[in-house]
Amino acid sequence: MDYTSDRLDVKTAKYAAGYDAVCLFVNDNADTSALWVLSMGGVKFIAMRCAGFDRVDTKAAKALGLSVARVPAYSPYAVAEHAISLLMAVNRKIHIASVRVKMANFSLDSGLLGMDIHGKTVAVMGTGKIGQILCKIISGFGVNLLAYDVFESDEVKNLGGTYVSKEEIYKQADVIFLMMPLLPATTHTINEDVLPMLKKGVILINTSRGGLIDTNALISGLHSGIIGGCGLDV
């Protein structure tokens, strides 16, 4: 077994010549061209050390006789709890306060002011296994829970959650959690066209895939104040 810090693409795929398998991550690009080079080099197996496999052209892999495996699931509780941690950090400015304390700056000002989550409208977009656990946790804060998913969960409904359209979420939510897989239909769910629909000061939390948010739109939203804060771990 050998290791390399290079990301897979059509140019680096040749480094795998002579190996039976490669182990990839979310930043590697296993498109048709890269897979062809891997196949010509003798690679037969691709192991993704992540749950997502959208970076692998599975149709091309099948045509080339390459087997693809992935991590079936992470601890859904760990991801859901981490999403809550990000919300707390962003809302209560814990990251800023931590830096100030390290600099012996104990001043109090409005820059550290957050809001009560209790009573706020919180939306969870994507109510699969992780999203359902997140709904269960966040409902304990005493929020008005909204949800969006093409497959509605009875468990979320039993928690008091209400399924609404994306547009309704954009209009009402004080906090939006993105818990969806990255698919053509979900790519850039948050984009420039969505910004005018968002409730001013909304907090975005994304512990799913980076492609759910258009980076330029996010920066624009933060600068304008439409997006009050954002927590990312993608």
DRENBA-336291 format. One record per residue: x, y, z of N, C-alpha, C, O in turn. Coordinates in steps of 0.05 Angstrom, whole numbers, plus 5000, padded with zeros to 4 digits. Example, Ala and Ser with C-alpha at 12.3 -4.5 7.8 and 13.67 -1.06 7.14 Angstrom:
2
526448865156524649105156526449345156528549345169/525749555142527349795143525850015157526850235161/
***
This chain:
234
501749765000500050005000501850255000503650275016/501150444982502650694981500650924983498350904976/501651154993500051384997501051614980503451634974/499251794971499952034957498052264965495752214971/499152504966497552734973496152854948494553034950/496752744925495552844900492652764898491952544906/491052944888488252884883487952744857489452794838/486052554855485652414830484352584809482352724814/485552584786484252704762485552564738487052374741/484852644714485852504691488952514689490152334677/490152714701493152744699494552574720496652464715/493352544743494652394765493852094765495151934779/491852014750490951744750493151544741493151314749/495051644726497151464716498951364739500351164736/498951514762500551424785499651164796501151024810/497151084790496050834801496650594784495750374790/498050634762498650414744500050184759502050234774/499049944756500249714769499049644796499649434807/497149814805495849754831493049634825491849684804/492149464843489549334840487249514848484949494838/487749694867485549864877486650144885488950184889/484750334885485350604895483250674916480950584914/484050844934482250934955482051244952483951384954/479551334948479051614942477451754963476251624981/477352024961475752184980474052374964474052374939/472552554978470552724965471852924946470453034928/474352984949475653194932476853074907477953224890/476852804904477952684880475952694858473552704862/476952684833475252714810475452454793477152434775/473652264798473752014784471752034761469751884760/472352214741470552234718471252024698473051854702/469952034675470351824654473251804646474351584643/474552034641477252034632479151914653480951764646/478851994678480551894699480151594703482051444707/477651504702477151214705478351054682479250834686/478251164658479451024635482450984640483550764635/483851194650486651164655487150964677489050804676/485550964698485750774720485450484709487050304716/483450454693482850184682485150084664485949854666/486250264648488450184630490950124647492649974638/491150234671493450174688493149924705494949844719/490749794702490349544717488749554742488249354755/487749794749486049824772483349694768482149724746/482349544788479849404786477849494807475449434805/478849634828477049684851477549974861479850064864/475350114866475450384877474050384903471650324905/475450454925474250474951474050764959476050904962/471550854964471151134972471051135003469451005015/472851295015472851315044470951535054471651695071/468551535043466451725049463851605040463751405026/461651725049459051625041458251705013456951554999/458951955006458252054979459851924957462251864960/458551884934460051774911459351924886459751824864/458452174889457752334865460252414849459952504826/462652384861465052454847466052224829468052244815/464552004829465251774813463151744791460751724797/464051724766462251664744461651374745463151214733/459451294758458951014763458250864737458750624734/456951004718456350874693458950804678459150584666/460850984678463350934665464850714679466150544667/464750714706466150514722465050234715466550044712/462350214713461149954706461949864678462549634674/462050054659462849984632465749884630466349724614/467449994648470249924648470849684666473149594668/468849574679469149344696470449414723471649244736/470049664732471149754758469049724779466749814776/469649604801467849584824468249824842470549924846/466049934853466250174870464850114897462550004898/466250174919465050134946465250404961466950574955/463450444980463450684996462850625025462150395032/463150825042462450795070459350805071458151005062/458050605081455150595079453750815096451650925088/455050885118453851095135455851175157457351015167/455751435165457151525189455151515212452751455208/456051555236454251575258452351805254453152035254/449751755249447851975244447652165268447052395265/448052055292447852225316450252415317449852645325/452552325310454952495310454552735291455252955299/453552685267453252895248451053095257451353335255/448752985267446653155276447453325299446853565301/448953205319449853355342451853565334451953785345/453553495314455553695305454153935292455054155294/451953875277450454095265449354285286449454535282/448454175308447454345330449754505342449454745349/452154375344454454515355455254755337455954975347/455054715311455654935293453655165296454455405296/451155095300449055305304449755465329449555715329/450355325351450955465376453455645373453555865383/455455545358457955695355457455945338458356165345/455855915317455356145299453456345313453956585313/451356245326449456425338450556575362450056815365/452056435379453056565403455956665400457256745419/456956665375459556775368461756655385463656795393/461556395390463556265407466356265395468356295409/466456245369469056255355470456525359472856535362/468856735358470057005362470857045391472957145397/469156955409469656985438472156825446473756925462/472556595434474856425440477456575433479456575448/477456695409479856845400480357075418482657135425/478257215426478657455444479857375471481657505481/478857155482479857065508482856995506484357065524/483656865484486456795480488257045478490557035484/486957265470488357525468487957695493488657935493/486857575514486257715539484457955535484658155549/482657935515480658135510477958045521476657865509/477158145544474758065557472458265555470558265571/472658445535470658655532468058535522467958335508/465858665530463258575522462058785503462059025510/461158705480459858885462457858735445457558495447/456458885428454258755412455358555392453758395381/457958555387459058365368458858075377459257895361/458258035402458057765413455157685418454557475429/453257865411450457815417449257615397449557645373/447857415408446457225392443457255396442557465403/442057035391439057045395438256785409439656585408/435956795421434756545432433756375409432356465391/434556125410433455935390430555865397428955815379/429955855422427255805431425255995418425656245419/423155885406421156055394421756135365420056245352/424156065356424756135328423755925309423155695317/423655995283422855805263425355685251427055815239/425555425254427955275245427055075223425154925227/428455075201427854895179430054695174432454755175/429254445170431154225163430454135135428354025130/432354185117431954105089433453845084435953845082/431953635083433053365081432553215106433953255126/430553045107429852915132430252605129428452455135/432552535120433352255121434052175150433152305168/435751975153436451885180437652105197436852145219/439652245185440952465200438952695205438852805227/437452765185435652985187433452935208432653115222/432552685210430552615230431652645258430252745276/434152555262435352575289435752875296435352955318/436553035276436853315280434253445288434153615306/432053365275429353475282428753405311427553575325/429453165319428853085346430353255366429253335387/432853315360434553475378433553765379433153875400/433153875356432554165354429754215365429154435374/427954015364425254065375425354105405423554225416/427454005418427754045447428354325454428154405478/429054495435429554775440426954935441426955175448/424754805433422254955433421955125409421155365411/422555015385422455165360419955105344418554905350/419355275325417355215305418755065283420355185268/418254805280419854635262418554605235416354515232/420054685214419254645187421154445174423454415182/420154305154421754105140421154105110419054175101/423254005096422853975067424253715058426653675065/422853545043424053305032422053195012419653225015/423053064991421252944972419852704984417652624975/421052585005419752365020419252465049421152505064/416752505055416052615082416152395103415352175099/417252475126417652285148415452305169414852525179/414152085175412152085196413352155223412052285240/415852075227417152135253417452435257417052545279/418252575235418452875237415752995242415553185258/413652895229411052995234410152955263408853125275/410852725274410152665301411552845321410552885344/413752955313415253145330414053425329414853605343/412053455311410753715308411853865284411054095279/413553735268414553865244412553885222410753715219/412754095206410854145184412454155158414354305155/411653985139412953985113411854215096409354235092/413554375085412754595068414654605043416554445041/414054785025415754815001418354955009418655085030/420354934991422855074995422355374997423655515013/420555474980420055764980418955855007419556075016/417255695019416155765045418255765067418255925085/420155575064422355565083424155815081424855935101/424755895056426356125052425056375065426456545076/422456395063420956625073420756635103420756845115/420556395116419856385144422256325163422256425186/424156175154426156055172428156265182429356415167/428656245209430756395221433456235220435556355220/433155975219435455795216434755585196432555465196/436655525178436255315158438555115159440855185157/437854865164439754645163439654505136437454425128/441854475123441954325097442954045103445354015110/441253845100441953575106441453395082440753155086/441653495058440853355034443353235020445553335023/442953025004445152924987445553114964443753274958/447953104952448453274929447653134904448852944895/445453234892444353124868443953354848444053594856/443453304823442953524804440653704814440753944810/438653584827436353744836436953904861435554094867/439053834875439753984900442154154898442754314916/443654134876446054294872445354594873443454684860/446854744889446355034892443555094900442155264889/442554944920439955004932439855284942437855424939/442055374953442355664961443955794940446355744936/442655974925444056114903443156414902441656504919/444156554882443556844880440556894878439657094889/439156724864436256764860434756724886432556844890/435856564904434556504930434956734950433256774967/437156874948437857074968435557274974434957324997/434257384953432057574960429657444974428057584986/429457184973427257044986427756985015425956945031/430356995023431056915050430257125071430257365065/429557025094428957205117431657345125433557205130/431657605128434057745134435357655160433957635181/437957585159439357495183439257195187440157105208/438257045168437956755171440756635176442756725164/440856425192443256275197443156015181441155865183/445255965165445355715149447355525162449555605169/446555275164448355065174448354835153446254725146/450754775143451054555123453054355133455454415133/452154115140453953895147453753675127454453445132/452753745103452353545082454453575061456753505065/453753695038455653725016455954015009453954165009/458454095003458954374997457454484973456654714973/456954314953455554394929452654474933451454574914/451554434956448854524962448654824962446454934959/450854954967450955254968452855364947455055274944/451855554932453555704913455355894930454356074943/457955844929459756004945459556304941459556454960/459356384916459256674910456656794922456657014932/454456634921451956734932452156754962451156934975/453556554975453956565004455556805012454756945031/457656864998459257105005457657355002457757535018/456157374980454457604975452357634997451857855006/451157415005449157415026450257505053448957645068/452657415059453957495084454657785084454257925104/455757885062456558165060454058355062454258565073/451858265050449458435050447858415076446158585082/448458205093446958175118444458005115443157955135/443857925090441557745086442057485101440257375114/444557385099445357145115446857245139448957375137/445757185163446957295187449357135196451057235211/449556885187451856725195451656455182449456365173/453856315180453956055166455855865179458155945185/455055625184456755415195457055195175455055075167/459455135167459954925147461854715156463954765169/461154465150463054245154462254035133460653865137/463554065109462653915086464953755073464553615053/
***
